[in-house]
Amino acid sequence: MTPAVWWERLAPLPGGKRLFSWLLWRLVPYTGSVRPHVLESGLAVTTGLPAGARGIPTTLSITYLKKARGTLTAEARCDIPDSSREAEHDFESVIKDAAGDVVARATVRWRIGPAPAR
């Protein structure tokens, strides 16, 4: 089952968003160390990939713009590219503080293509 399907099933339930976040920490590599709390299905690349495609993050770069304090919100919006052939694509996330000031910009390079046959 894809993360999008889990989100659609769990998010409307009481405690469903917290349960989804916990599953994300446990099942998606490297996510557990930061323990994100998903408020909306902001897993733009992961949830946007069609069945039969896979995405592998290969590079992460962050530009810090100001000191961050308190609750931070990361937002990414992206158009999922054609996944019929493997290629690398960059996607940006903007991280804001509670006042709405941009404190950082993160760019993740993803290798997107067809999933290998099992």
Beta strands, then each sheet from edge to edge (+ up, - down):
strand 1: 53-64
strand 2: 73-76
strand 3: 87-96
strand 4: 102-114
sheet 1: 1+ 4- 3+ 2-
end
